[in-house]
Amino acid sequence: MMEPIWITGLGITAAGVVGLPAFEAVLRAGRPAIAPVAGPGPLRRAALLPAAAFAPAGPMPRGATRAARSALVVAREAWAQAGLQEPAAVGLVVAGHNLSLAETAETLLAQQGRMGFAPPRHALQVWDSHVLGVLSEALGCTGPGMLAGGHFSSGITALAQAAMWLRAGEAEVALCVAPCAALSTLEWQAFVNLGAADPGGDNGQTGELPPYQPFAPGQAGFVPGEAAACVVLETAAHARGRGGRPLARLGAARLAMAGRAGPEPDAANEARVIRAALQAAGLAADAVGYINAHATGAAAGDMAEAEAIRAVFGGGAGAPWVNATKAITGHGLFAAGLVGLVATVLQLRGGFLHANPGIGASPAGLRLVGRHSEPHDGSAALCNAFGFDGLNGCALILNSTENR
């Protein structure tokens, strides 16, 4: 039997707030953080983070990018909650890729008409490995480190990689850290033109638009939500040896490709990765009481996920509850998977399921949580994260009896 992997620390900045207590309060209230935004870009609404989300306390390497600073904020929160004391053997997995496109675009714009101008530090900051370096120096970690890119499933990709390290004895503790990515106007316009992102209307006329409701009909795509998150994974033996306590257990983290490129969702492959997570955890479908859905507000993707959930779990009163954290936080891009996982653990521990703001009866044939939160005393939950090019991930989280 494989040794259990515990989740011993969490860190979060999302839904316009910083830190676990504030984030849990937002979830319990079911209060969307999405608001109108001003600017020249194609987007008219988003859930933005405050300056504190990019201002880590304590020492920080010089020249850290916005993404690196956001990563350090959540990593330090998770580190403190886990009570880690020995950084040397801790592994680091940074979830996501192309994390600083906005800064690169700004540097390129500043270079125009200035032949030979380029800040030397750009040669360091442009690579996502910069985030690894900043975290390693600030936290003192000298264990294994890597980048885990899987588009919007990057968070689950990072969990799967960290779990492999722990199973193989490469590390006894691993931090999975998803920074807040910064896209440029080019990427946002491309998302809008593709039909993946909701432009939010013309000239800021957000008041005339229906609320952002993943799984509801008539949605025009995802609404961005700045976010960063961190999850500490640890072997149970190591945690017990230092007096650590689990917040939850990682039952499984599984990945599956659909065998094709492009943005189109694949319900059959999504169902396959959900079944793979169940099988890896040794659980039957009826053991799962709650699903934190990927649900973004892109109609095709939401309907495909609903089809996948129905294929695995069926429908009716015995099906698991489903909610969409992005309805509150917006879409955190490469951090979305870890944001969903943090939300899942908080709900399992807190005995509640957050509301799906604005949604009444389920239009997708799912057992959706409605406009108000539900009490919940479940022991197993799934967290989905699906990306472009058929990159799909699913994590199974077990509520630990040892955390009480």
C-alpha positions, 0 to 999 in steps of 0.5 A: 500500500502506498504511503499517504500524501498529506496536504499540510499547508495552503496559500491563496490570493484570489477573489480580490483578497489575500490569505486563507481567512479572507478567501474562506469568508468570500466563499462562505458569502458566495460573493463574486469578486468580479467588477468593471475594469478600465483600460485600453484592452479588450476586457471590461470586467475581471476580479483583480488582486490588491497590491498586497498580493504582490508585496511579500513580507520578508527578504526577497531577491532583487528584481523579482517579477510580479509573478514571482512576488505573487508566488512568494506571497502564497508560498510563505503563507502555506509554509507558515501554516505547514510549520516547515522548519527544514527547507533544504530538502523541500522540492518546488514545482511552479505551475504554469508557463508564459507567466510574464507576457505583459512585462515582456510586451512592456519591455518590447514597447519601451525598446522601440526606436531605441536601438541597442536598448534592453535591460540586462535583467530581462535576460533573467526575468523573461524565463519562468524559471525566474520564479523558481529561483526567487522561491528557492532563494527566499525560502532556502529550498535546495531540493528538486525544482521544476516548471509544470506546464499544462495550460489551464490544468497546470495546477493539477500537473504540478500536484501530479509531479510533486506526488511522483517525487514523494512516492519515489523518495526524491523529496519528502515535502514539495511546494506546488506554487501557481503564480499570478500570470500577467497576459498582454493585450495581444493574448487577451484579444486573442482569447476574446476573438477565439470565443474563450474569454468574455469581453464584457460588452462595449464601452464598459456597459457591464451593467447590461450584461447577465452575471458571470455564471459558469454552466448557465446558458448564454455565457460568452466565455470566461471572465479573468480573475487574478490569482495565485495559490500554493499547496504543500504536499508531504509524506505522512511519515515525514509530517508525523515525524515533525509533529505536523498535521494534515489539512486533507489527504491527496488521494490521487492526481491524474492527467490525460491527453485527448490525442488532439490539438486545439481548444475543443473540449473532449467529454470522453477524455474528461470522463476518462481522467476522472475515472483514472483519479477514482481508480488510483485512489481506490474509490467507487464513484458513489464515494465522492460527494462533491466536485469542484468543477473547471466550469469557466463560462465557455459554453462548449467547455461547460457542457462537455464537463457536465457530460463527463460528470454525468457519464461517471456519476449519473444524475439525480439526488444521489449524484455529487454536489457541483459548484464553480469557484470561478463564478466567485473568483473569475478564471485564474488561468494557470493558477485555476487548478490550485485555486480550485483545490484550495477552495475544495480543502477549505470547504471539506474542512469547513463543512460547507459548499459555496454557492453558485451565484445567480444560478437556480435550477441546473441547466446542465443536468447536474446537482449544482449548489444553488444561490446559497451555500449548502452544509456538507460533511463529505469525505471525498471530493474531486477538483477538475482542471481542463486546458487547451490541446486536450490537457486534462487533470483531476485531483481527488481530495480526502478529508482527513480524520487526523486534522481534527 
